[in-house]
Each structure stands twice: as C-alpha cells, then as structure tokens.
Amino acid sequence: MTVLDSALDLTALPRHIAVIMDGNGRWASARGLPRHDGHIAGADSVEDVIQSCGDLGIEYLTLYAFSSENWKRPAVEVDAIMALLAHFLAEKAETLIRDNIRLRVIGNLERIPPETRELLEDTISLTAGNTRLTLIVALGYGAREEIVEATRNLMEKARMGELAPADLDQETFARHLFTVGIPDPDLLIRTSGECRISNFLLWQISYTEIVISEVLWPDFRREHLEAAIVEYQHRHRRYGGL
C-alpha cells in the first residue's frame, strides 16, 4: 500500500490508461550511461506499472513502446530495443499467463525481426483468454498511418460496393482502426515533462484526460501512476457539454 492509496477513489478508476513512456535516453545521459541502459531501466518501470494496474483493477493499459518514427534512430539503438523486447517476452510470458493478463499489439509489425514477431504472436495466442488486464503494446505504431490505413480499407469496401458513403459514421470508422474492440483511453500519461502527443492514438484520445508527469520513465513507479490517477479523478469530464 502506498501513501497515495488513501487518496484514490477505487470506485472512479479510469477504465483504460495509455502511457507515452518518455525519458529513457535522458535518464541514461544524466548518469553518463549509453542510451541502451536507459531502455533496460525503463523495462523495470513497465513491469511495475503493469502489476500496479492489475492490482488496482484497471481493465486496459496501452504502452507506447516503439513508434513508426523510431525506425529513424541509429540501427544500434533500434537493434537493442528489439533485443530487449524479445528478452522481455521470453522472460515474462509465463508471468502474463499466471497473472491473467492478456497481450495485444497495435501497429505495423512488418519490420519487427521475425523471431521477435514470433514471440509476440505466441504470447498473444497464449494469453488470449485472460481477463484481469488487457495490455496493449504499440509497436511500429503511428496514428496517422493507422488513420490512413483505415481510410484505405474503407475506400476499398466502398469500391467493392460493400459500404455506401452515406453509411460511414464514427463507429464504422473506429471498427477499422488497430484498436477495434478496445475502449478509448480515459487517461493519457506522458512522462519526462514533455507536452506532446507524438502521433499516438490521435483518433482515440479525442476526449481523453491528459496528465504530464515530470518523472523520467525509468523512475516512474506505482506512486507516480497513482498520483496521475488522483489528478484524473479531480477532473470534470464534460465531453464537450457543460
């Protein structure tokens, strides 16, 4: 139990929390370490936040692990991130199964190394029936690409006569996004103090409450998650109304 537990209203928790995990590189640089060490340290935060969300009863957690723009980073860093992902999956798949956590992945996986993609597919399959928490990992993900792909698929359906333009509405469009079947985030947390969306879930966060944490991702723990939830609980969500 943490200090902030008493401030939490367990009857008003966000159903879906999304996190932009930022600050690994700065955390490493501040300690005179290579950027890869920041990503390794950030993996501990991933474990802590997943466990904390499960303990609190959060239904969905989406982690922005690797964007479509991140492929532009130096190859040595990209390779290190992919190796870290593969290690995490190999080491934690049994934990996800034991803790009743379902894994889903959103994004373009074409450039993910085949062995890592196989681990992802295996873990997704093994955890498909789990119900305690759905963990969504955004990999090779870009919201603009997601929206373009959904539009392309809808245009093809219209061309084939399967969809009339007049029948296209927001619900139909949402069913063609990577997040089909997943409720929109209630709370978006970005760490490291940066105030950017970074091409993340642009459609889905239309009415999401955003909390910026000054904490660098490798230092982010349950107390910081709870602080963000408490701030969220003090917001009045009007969805454009009064």
VOPAGU-2260 file (C-alpha; in pm, 1 decimal, decimal comma):
REM VOPAGU-2260
SITE   aa  ch    i         X         Y         Z
SITE  MET   A    0       0,0       0,0       0,0
SITE  THR   A    1     140,7     339,1     -96,6
SITE  VAL   A    2      95,2     682,1      53,6
SITE  LEU   A    3    -147,8     780,9    -217,7
SITE  ASP   A    4    -372,1     476,3    -182,3
SITE  SER   A    5    -589,4     662,5      68,1
SITE  ALA   A    6    -643,6     944,9    -184,0
SITE  LEU   A    7    -760,7     709,7    -457,7
SITE  ASP   A    8   -1129,5     663,0    -520,1
SITE  LEU   A    9   -1141,9     296,2    -613,6
SITE  THR   A   10   -1497,5     343,2    -742,7
SITE  ALA   A   11   -1389,8     600,6   -1003,2
SITE  LEU   A   12   -1082,3     449,1   -1163,1
SITE  PRO   A   13   -1011,2     504,5   -1532,7
SITE  ARG   A   14   -1108,6     200,4   -1733,4
SITE  HIS   A   15    -825,1     249,2   -1983,0
SITE  ILE   A   16    -488,4     416,6   -1919,4
SITE  ALA   A   17    -247,0     492,9   -2203,6
SITE  VAL   A   18     116,8     587,3   -2141,8
SITE  ILE   A   19     376,2     762,3   -2355,9
SITE  MET   A   20     690,9     625,5   -2192,8
SITE  ASP   A   21     940,6     906,8   -2241,2
SITE  GLY   A   22    1278,2     985,2   -2087,1
SITE  ASN   A   23    1488,7     670,7   -2116,2
SITE  GLY   A   24    1762,9     847,1   -2311,2
SITE  ARG   A   25    1777,9    1146,6   -2079,0
SITE  TRP   A   26    1783,2     919,4   -1774,5
SITE  ALA   A   27    2087,3     738,9   -1916,5
SITE  SER   A   28    2264,3    1058,0   -2028,7
SITE  ALA   A   29    2226,1    1213,7   -1683,6
SITE  ARG   A   30    2416,3     915,9   -1543,1
SITE  GLY   A   31    2681,2     903,9   -1813,1
SITE  LEU   A   32    2540,0     577,7   -1946,3
SITE  PRO   A   33    2461,9     465,4   -2302,6
SITE  ARG   A   34    2100,2     510,0   -2414,6
SITE  HIS   A   35    2053,2     132,2   -2412,6
SITE  ASP   A   36    2091,4     132,6   -2034,0
SITE  GLY   A   37    1800,5     373,9   -2014,3
SITE  HIS   A   38    1581,3     132,5   -2207,2
SITE  ILE   A   39    1685,9    -152,7   -1977,2
SITE  ALA   A   40    1598,8      55,8   -1671,7
SITE  GLY   A   41    1268,8     150,6   -1834,5
SITE  ALA   A   42    1175,3    -217,5   -1856,4
SITE  ASP   A   43    1155,6    -225,1   -1475,9
SITE  SER   A   44     902,0      57,5   -1489,8
SITE  VAL   A   45     699,4    -138,3   -1744,9
SITE  GLU   A   46     678,8    -433,6   -1506,3
SITE  ASP   A   47     585,2    -212,5   -1212,2
SITE  VAL   A   48     310,9     -26,9   -1398,5
SITE  ILE   A   49     161,3    -346,9   -1542,5
SITE  GLN   A   50     149,0    -502,6   -1196,0
SITE  SER   A   51      10,2    -184,2   -1041,2
SITE  CYS   A   52    -269,0    -157,2   -1298,5
SITE  GLY   A   53    -358,4    -521,1   -1237,9
SITE  ASP   A   54    -365,0    -466,8    -862,7
SITE  LEU   A   55    -584,1    -158,0    -891,6
SITE  GLY   A   56    -832,4    -321,0   -1127,5
SITE  ILE   A   57    -758,5    -114,8   -1438,7
SITE  GLU   A   58    -907,3    -301,5   -1735,0
SITE  TYR   A   59    -683,7    -174,3   -2018,9
SITE  LEU   A   60    -327,2     -42,6   -2028,4
SITE  THR   A   61    -169,5      78,9   -2352,3
SITE  LEU   A   62     205,8     139,3   -2362,5
SITE  TYR   A   63     368,0     334,6   -2646,9
SITE  ALA   A   64     675,8     116,5   -2681,3
SITE  PHE   A   65     806,7     197,4   -3030,5
SITE  SER   A   66     670,4     445,7   -3282,2
SITE  SER   A   67     683,1     429,7   -3659,8
SITE  GLU   A   68     921,5     727,1   -3642,8
SITE  ASN   A   69    1157,1     541,0   -3406,6
SITE  TRP   A   70    1284,7     336,5   -3700,9
SITE  LYS   A   71    1484,6     650,2   -3791,7
SITE  ARG   A   72    1701,3     611,1   -3481,2
SITE  PRO   A   73    2054,8     466,0   -3510,5
SITE  ALA   A   74    2048,5      98,2   -3601,6
SITE  VAL   A   75    2241,6       2,1   -3289,5
SITE  GLU   A   76    1972,1     155,8   -3068,4
SITE  VAL   A   77    1686,0       1,2   -3266,7
SITE  ASP   A   78    1852,7    -341,3   -3250,5
SITE  ALA   A   79    1899,3    -303,5   -2874,0
SITE  ILE   A   80    1532,1    -214,5   -2825,9
SITE  MET   A   81    1419,8    -513,2   -3033,7
SITE  ALA   A   82    1650,4    -743,7   -2836,8
SITE  LEU   A   83    1513,3    -604,9   -2511,7
SITE  LEU   A   84    1157,6    -664,6   -2632,6
SITE  ALA   A   85    1239,3   -1023,7   -2726,7
SITE  HIS   A   86    1402,2   -1079,4   -2386,8
SITE  PHE   A   87    1100,2    -933,6   -2207,5
SITE  LEU   A   88     859,9   -1159,7   -2396,3
SITE  ALA   A   89    1070,6   -1470,2   -2339,6
SITE  GLU   A   90    1108,8   -1395,5   -1968,5
SITE  LYS   A   91     761,9   -1263,2   -1887,5
SITE  ALA   A   92     520,2   -1469,2   -2097,3
SITE  GLU   A   93     462,6   -1711,5   -1809,9
SITE  THR   A   94     408,2   -1418,5   -1573,8
SITE  LEU   A   95     142,3   -1273,3   -1802,5
SITE  ILE   A   96     -32,3   -1610,0   -1812,1
SITE  ARG   A   97      -5,8   -1655,3   -1434,7
SITE  ASP   A   98    -133,3   -1303,8   -1363,7
SITE  ASN   A   99    -428,0   -1341,4   -1604,7
SITE  ILE   A  100    -307,1   -1060,8   -1832,8
SITE  ARG   A  101    -398,1   -1055,1   -2199,4
SITE  LEU   A  102    -148,4    -917,1   -2451,1
SITE  ARG   A  103    -248,1    -728,6   -2764,2
SITE  VAL   A  104     -25,5    -541,9   -3006,6
SITE  ILE   A  105    -115,3    -249,3   -3230,9
SITE  GLY   A  106      96,6    -109,2   -3511,1
SITE  ASN   A  107     280,3    -219,5   -3821,9
SITE  LEU   A  108     487,6    -526,6   -3738,7
SITE  GLU   A  109     638,5    -581,4   -4084,1
SITE  ARG   A  110     980,6    -451,1   -3981,1
SITE  ILE   A  111     987,3    -625,4   -3643,6
SITE  PRO   A  112    1253,9    -903,0   -3651,7
SITE  PRO   A  113    1092,4   -1240,2   -3736,6
SITE  GLU   A  114    1197,7   -1409,9   -3412,5
SITE  THR   A  115    1054,7   -1124,2   -3205,8
SITE  ARG   A  116     735,5   -1123,2   -3410,7
SITE  GLU   A  117     700,6   -1496,8   -3349,2
SITE  LEU   A  118     738,2   -1443,5   -2974,1
SITE  LEU   A  119     472,7   -1173,2   -2990,9
SITE  GLU   A  120     230,3   -1394,6   -3180,0
SITE  ASP   A  121     287,8   -1685,6   -2941,4
SITE  THR   A  122     231,1   -1469,5   -2634,5
SITE  ILE   A  123     -79,7   -1310,8   -2783,7
SITE  SER   A  124    -219,2   -1658,1   -2853,2
SITE  LEU   A  125    -128,7   -1797,2   -2509,1
SITE  THR   A  126    -290,0   -1504,3   -2326,0
SITE  ALA   A  127    -596,0   -1460,2   -2549,0
SITE  GLY   A  128    -836,6   -1590,8   -2284,8
SITE  ASN   A  129    -702,4   -1384,6   -1995,0
SITE  THR   A  130    -936,9   -1134,3   -1834,9
SITE  ARG   A  131    -771,5    -947,2   -1543,7
SITE  LEU   A  132    -598,0    -679,8   -1752,8
SITE  THR   A  133    -556,2    -624,6   -2126,0
SITE  LEU   A  134    -207,2    -497,6   -2201,4
SITE  ILE   A  135    -183,9    -325,8   -2539,2
SITE  VAL   A  136     167,0    -263,1   -2668,7
SITE  ALA   A  137     205,1      -9,6   -2950,9
SITE  LEU   A  138     491,0    -127,8   -3173,0
SITE  GLY   A  139     587,9      30,5   -3503,7
SITE  TYR   A  140     281,7     242,0   -3434,4
SITE  GLY   A  141     187,4     576,7   -3584,0
SITE  ALA   A  142    -160,1     723,9   -3551,2
SITE  ARG   A  143    -151,7     895,4   -3889,9
SITE  GLU   A  144     -58,7     566,0   -4056,4
SITE  GLU   A  145    -339,4     395,3   -3865,4
SITE  ILE   A  146    -594,5     650,8   -3986,1
SITE  VAL   A  147    -468,9     633,4   -4345,8
SITE  GLU   A  148    -486,0     253,0   -4343,2
SITE  ALA   A  149    -839,4     258,1   -4203,3
SITE  THR   A  150    -940,8     506,8   -4472,5
SITE  ARG   A  151    -782,0     293,8   -4743,7
SITE  ASN   A  152    -972,5     -14,6   -4622,4
SITE  LEU   A  153   -1299,5     177,0   -4614,6
SITE  MET   A  154   -1240,2     312,7   -4965,7
SITE  GLU   A  155   -1180,2     -39,5   -5090,0
SITE  LYS   A  156   -1506,1    -156,4   -4931,7
SITE  ALA   A  157   -1687,1     132,0   -5099,9
SITE  ARG   A  158   -1524,9      42,4   -5433,8
SITE  MET   A  159   -1645,1    -316,5   -5394,5
SITE  GLY   A  160   -1995,5    -199,1   -5312,2
SITE  GLU   A  161   -1973,7    -327,9   -4955,7
SITE  LEU   A  162   -2015,0      16,5   -4797,8
SITE  ALA   A  163   -2216,2     317,2   -4911,0
SITE  PRO   A  164   -2051,0     654,0   -4836,0
SITE  ALA   A  165   -2369,6     767,4   -4661,8
SITE  ASP   A  166   -2334,7     477,1   -4416,7
SITE  LEU   A  167   -1990,0     581,2   -4295,2
SITE  ASP   A  168   -2005,9     712,9   -3939,3
SITE  GLN   A  169   -1766,3     738,1   -3646,2
SITE  GLU   A  170   -1848,2     391,1   -3514,6
SITE  THR   A  171   -1784,2     231,7   -3853,9
SITE  PHE   A  172   -1455,3     417,4   -3888,9
SITE  ALA   A  173   -1343,2     315,0   -3539,1
SITE  ARG   A  174   -1403,3     -51,4   -3625,2
SITE  HIS   A  175   -1130,0     -23,2   -3890,1
SITE  LEU   A  176    -863,7     108,3   -3653,6
SITE  PHE   A  177    -599,2    -110,0   -3485,5
SITE  THR   A  178    -783,5     -61,7   -3154,9
SITE  VAL   A  179   -1108,4    -225,6   -3261,3
SITE  GLY   A  180   -1280,9    -370,4   -2955,5
SITE  ILE   A  181   -1078,0    -156,4   -2714,6
SITE  PRO   A  182   -1244,9     139,3   -2539,0
SITE  ASP   A  183   -1086,9     480,7   -2586,8
SITE  PRO   A  184    -839,1     579,2   -2313,2
SITE  ASP   A  185    -980,8     769,9   -2019,6
SITE  LEU   A  186    -636,5     885,1   -1906,9
SITE  LEU   A  187    -319,4     950,4   -2105,6
SITE  ILE   A  188       4,5     987,1   -1907,4
SITE  ARG   A  189     321,2    1124,3   -2063,2
SITE  THR   A  190     640,2    1106,3   -1860,9
SITE  SER   A  191     952,0    1331,3   -1865,5
SITE  GLY   A  192     756,9    1657,6   -1870,4
SITE  GLU   A  193     716,6    1679,1   -2247,3
SITE  CYS   A  194     382,4    1817,4   -2366,9
SITE  ARG   A  195     342,7    1640,2   -2699,4
SITE  ILE   A  196     113,9    1365,8   -2830,3
SITE  SER   A  197     383,6    1228,0   -3064,8
SITE  ASN   A  198     146,9    1072,9   -3318,3
SITE  PHE   A  199     -14,9     847,7   -3056,9
SITE  LEU   A  200    -381,1     739,0   -3068,6
SITE  LEU   A  201    -492,1    1063,7   -3235,1
SITE  TRP   A  202    -844,4     939,1   -3302,5
SITE  GLN   A  203    -887,7     757,9   -2972,3
SITE  ILE   A  204    -782,6    1038,9   -2735,1
SITE  SER   A  205   -1035,1    1297,1   -2856,2
SITE  TYR   A  206   -1179,2    1329,2   -2504,0
SITE  THR   A  207    -904,5    1167,1   -2300,0
SITE  GLU   A  208    -774,6    1344,6   -1989,6
SITE  ILE   A  209    -400,5    1412,8   -2022,9
SITE  VAL   A  210    -159,7    1419,5   -1729,1
SITE  ILE   A  211     203,5    1521,2   -1778,3
SITE  SER   A  212     448,1    1372,2   -1527,7
SITE  GLU   A  213     788,6    1533,4   -1479,6
SITE  VAL   A  214     932,3    1193,3   -1383,9
SITE  LEU   A  215    1157,9    1023,6   -1639,7
SITE  TRP   A  216    1019,7     685,2   -1739,8
SITE  PRO   A  217    1287,6     467,1   -1571,3
SITE  ASP   A  218    1197,2     632,2   -1237,5
SITE  PHE   A  219     819,5     600,7   -1285,9
SITE  ARG   A  220     657,6     372,5   -1027,9
SITE  ARG   A  221     320,5     297,5    -872,1
SITE  GLU   A  222     324,0     614,2    -660,9
SITE  HIS   A  223     352,7     824,0    -978,3
SITE  LEU   A  224      80,0     622,5   -1150,2
SITE  GLU   A  225    -148,4     677,0    -852,5
SITE  ALA   A  226     -69,1    1048,8    -848,9
SITE  ALA   A  227    -178,2    1070,3   -1213,8
SITE  ILE   A  228    -497,7     878,4   -1138,7
SITE  VAL   A  229    -576,5    1106,9    -844,1
SITE  GLU   A  230    -531,1    1410,3   -1071,1
SITE  TYR   A  231    -758,7    1244,3   -1327,5
SITE  GLN   A  232   -1022,0    1187,0   -1058,8
SITE  HIS   A  233   -1027,8    1559,4    -983,8
SITE  ARG   A  234   -1110,7    1643,3   -1345,0
SITE  HIS   A  235   -1467,9    1703,0   -1462,5
SITE  ARG   A  236   -1515,3    1523,0   -1792,8
SITE  ARG   A  237   -1776,3    1710,9   -1995,2
SITE  TYR   A  238   -1723,4    1560,6   -2343,2
SITE  GLY   A  239   -1798,8    1898,6   -2497,7
SITE  GLY   A  240   -2103,8    1963,7   -2274,7
SITE  LEU   A  241   -2147,9    2194,4   -1977,0
